Amino acid sequence: MNFRLQTRRLRLPFTLGLRLALAALSLAASEASAQTPQGGNVIRFVRNPDAAPEFKLDALDGKPLSLATAQGKVVLLNFWATWCGPCRAEIPDLIALQQKYKDQLQIIGLTVDDDDVATIKQVVAEEHINYPVAMASPEVRLQYGGIAALPTVFVVDAQGHVVQKHEGLRDPALYETEIRALLGLPIDARVETFEDTGQVFLAHADRASELPGVDLSKLTAEQKQVALHKFNAEGCTCGCKFTLAQCRIYDRNCPISKSRTQKIIAEVSGVPPRKGTSEKSPAPNVASP
């Protein structure tokens, strides 16, 4: 289970309601997302990875921070928040990994907090974080797909390509296995590759042949291609500014993209949609603390 945002996208800075919604999900994310390397002894990397979007920020210690400062190293780009339970839970493991592979690995923490800098610095000091931390700007969040869950970690190889993305709390053994594989060190796992169809960067949703919560099983091959084309050509009206396909990947709980994709499937197949389907925007879904 991923630590998903259940509210309209990218209303920056984060509102108190959003913070409460995320905090209410932290325990479930902690229990359901922590896992060993995928498939037991299998790790997966993107087959033709994209270059990681560069950024230039000021770290909390005042030093300039960018991906270029970690050139030649494997990078774990960790989007987190001080108030996020799973984010705080994984910090000791990240510290240990940074210490163990300090000459070949660079972890970078990017906070999405709306707290003041002093509060974030206090948390960094209390946790004894040994890697640079900066506040992620709205532009950086957008470059990396909006950050739909916390924590989110992008795994970047030594050549600066994003080879994997993880949402939610993960077993540190997974990260270490991936790091060692990218460094050419021995691992007790098999490496498989996959094509990014929106799992890493939403821009690649147009490659997807299946989408979360969209039943294409009753369409012919030709009808399926027509439907997928429409999903990628039409924008979702929920306010996310994504295509329908991207919205289904970003937020599978969005009723707007779900309703509209169902109607497109009905139009393409000639089967009328079920009665009672609505495309009105829902009230913001804010969980109670």
N, C-alpha and C positions, 0 to 999 in steps of 0.2 A: 504493500500500500504506500503510495507516495503522499508526501505532506503537501497536498494540493491547495491552491488558493480557491476558495469558494465565493468569490466576489468579482465584480467587474474589473477588467484588467487595468493595471498601470495607472491607478489614481495616485499620483505621487505628490507629496510624500505619503507613506502609509498612514492610514487613519487609525484611530484607537480601535474602531470596530474591527478592522482587518486584523489588528494585532490580537484581539481577543479570539477571533475566528481561528487564526493559526495556532494560538496557544492551546485552544481546546482540542486541536487535532494532534498535538505533539505526542501524547502517550501512544495513540494508535500507530503513528508513524514510527515511533521508536520500536514498538514490538513487532510490527509487520514488515518493516523495510530492512531491518538488520538481517544480513544473510551472508553466507560464505560465497566464494567465487561462483559465478553463474554456472548452473548445471553441475555443481560439485567440483569438477576438475576442468572446467572450460571457461575461458575468458574470451570476450568478443571485442574486436576493434573495427572501426569503420574502414571499408575497403579502399575508398578513395577520399580520404579526409580533407576537409576544408582548412585553410589557414585560420588560426585563431584571430579574431578581431583585435587589433592593437588598441591600447588605451594609454593615456598619460594622466596619472593621478598623483596626488601628494599623500604619502603614507602618514600615519599618525605621528611618526617621529620627525615629520617635516621633509624627509628625503623623497625625491621623485621616484615614482613607481610605474613600471611598464613591463610588458612582456619582454621587451628587448633587454631588460636588466637580467633576465634569466636565460639569455640565449645559450643554446647548447645543453640545457638541462631539461629533464622532464618536469612538467609543471602540473600541479593540482590547483586549479582555480576554484576556490571555495566561496560561494555566495552564502552568507549566513546573517544572523541577527542575534544580538545579545539576549533578547527575550524569547528566543526559539529554543525549546528544551532539547530536541535532537541535535541542534547545532552545537549547543554547549556540551552535550554528552560526547560528541566525537572529537572535541578539541584535544584531550589528552592523547588520543591515538594519532592525531595529526602531528602533534608535538614530537611524539616518539618517532614517527616516520621521518620528519624533518631532521631530527638528530641523527638517525641511523644512516640516512642517505644524503647527508648535508652537502657533499661535494658534487652530487649528480642530480639532486632533486631540489626544486623550489616550490614550496607551497605559498600561495598568495591568498590572503583572506580579504574578501570584499563585503563589507557590511551593507545591509539595506535598511539600517536603523533610521528612525527619525528622531532618535535621542540626540542630545548634544554631544559634542566630541569628548568632553570631559568624562561623561558617563561611560562611553565606549573605551576610552583609555584606561579607566579604572578596571573594567572587566578584563581587558587585555593584560593588565598588570597582575590582577588576581589569578588569572589562569596561567600566567607565566608563558604566554605565547612567544615562540621563538622564530616566527616567520612574519614578514611584513603584512600589515593590515591597513586598509584604506576604506573610505566610504565610497561605495559605488554610486556614480552619477546616474541620473535617468538615462543618459545617452548610452552608457556602458550596459545597463540592464537591457535596453532595447537591442543593442548589438548582439547580445547573447540570447535573444529570444523572449525577453520579458520576464524571465525567472518566475515560473509558475508554481514552484515548490521550494521549500527550505528544509534542510540545506540542499543546495545543488552544487555538484562538483563537475567541472569540465577537466578531462584528462588530456593534456597536451604533450605530444612527443617532443623529442629534442630538436626536431626540425620546425617546430612551431605549428603543427597541425592538430586539430581537435579529433582525437581518435575514439572518445567515449564520453558519455554524459550520464551522471547518476543523480537521481532525485531521492531524497529521504536518507535516513540513517543507514549506513552500510557497515558490514563487518570490515574492520581494517585489513583483514587478510586479503580481501578482494583488491583493495588499493595497493597493497604491497606486491601482490602477484602481478598486477598490471605494471607497476613501476619497474619491477625486475625484468619483466618481459621486454619492456621498451628500452631497458638498459643493456639487454642482451645477456642477462644473468640467468642462471638455472632456475626453473620453476617446475612445480609439480602440477602442471595443467596443460591443456591443449588450447592453442590459440585459433579461434575462428574469426572470419571476417563477415561483415554484413553491409548492405547498402543503406545509407542514411535516407529514409523516406519520411523524414520529419521528426524522428526521435531525438536527434541531436540539434539540428537547426530547422526551424519551421519553414524556411525558404524551400526546403526540399520535399514539402508535402505533395508537390505535383508528381513525385515519383511513386507515391503510395498506390497500391492496388487494393488495400483494405483500410478502413478508417474505424476508430473506436465508436461503437454504438450504431454503426451503419450497416444494415443487412442488405448485401448485394447478391445474395445467393439465388434469388429468383429471376435475376436478369440474365439475358444471353450475353455472350462475350462482347458483342457489338453494343448492346444497351449499356453494359457496364462501363465501357470506354466513354460513351456519351455522358453518362451520369458523372463519372470522375472528372471529365472535362468541365462540366457545369459546376461541380464543387470547387474547382480551382479557379474558375472564372468569375464566380459571384462572391461578393463580400458578405460577411455575416453582419446583421444589423443590431447585434447585441451591444455594440460599442467597442469591441476589441480591435477593430481596424484590420482584422485578418480575413482571409478567404474562409469559406465554409469548411474546406478541408483542413486548413491550419487551425481553425477554432475547434474542430472536433479533436485534434491532437492536443491542443493547448488545454482545453477544458472540456472533457468528455461529459461533464454534467450540465453544460450549457443547453437549455431547452430551446433556444432560438435556432442554433445550427442543427440540432437534432430534428426539430420540426420541419425546417426547410429542406434538409436532405431527404427526409421521408417523402415530402411532396414532390421533390425532383424525381425520386425513384418511381413514384406513382405516375408522374407525367411521362417518363421515359418508357415504362412498362405498359401503360394504358390501364393500369388497375387503380381505381379511385382510392385516395387516402382515407384512413379511418376518420370517422366523425369526431369532432371535439378537439381536433388539432389546432393549437393556437400558436401564434408567433409574437404575442405581446411580450414585452420585456418584463421579467419577474422583478419582484422587490429584491433588494440586495440580501443575500443569504449570509447573515452574521450569526455565528454560533454564540451561545451563552458561555460565560467563563465558568 
